Amino acid sequence: MMNSFLDSNICIYALDHKDLRKQLIALGLFKQCPAISSQVCIEVYLVLNKKLKYTPFECDKNLVAIMEMSDFKNITESIILSSINLRIKYKFSFLDSIIIATALESNCEILYSEDMHHGLVVENKLTIINPFL
């Protein structure tokens, strides 16, 4: 089984009941015990609370559930430094470059994301996959 990393949008689909097809696909990705980062947790919490109007208690409960099904990664100084090079080389946004750098440092082979460039191989190591296509 390949090591994978989930972008925050995949985690949100796993929790949002509005699109059952996407929810089931996203939940299925958690069977692999994918990596997520502190950044992903922050982004998920903010979307759940601000956009989807979950209460703070609901946000907490869902965040804990995601963390229990994942391999949690902290963002380190080396990840930030690596993300700067990735952002410049590939023209990623600042936040996307941190996600990608974290996935690379975690030795992931797949990064599941809905809003990054599907099929792009970063540093000959990490393939970005949109699982909803």
Order of alpha helices (4+ residues) and beta strands (2+ residues): beta-alpha-alpha-beta-alpha-alpha-beta-alpha-alpha-beta-beta-beta
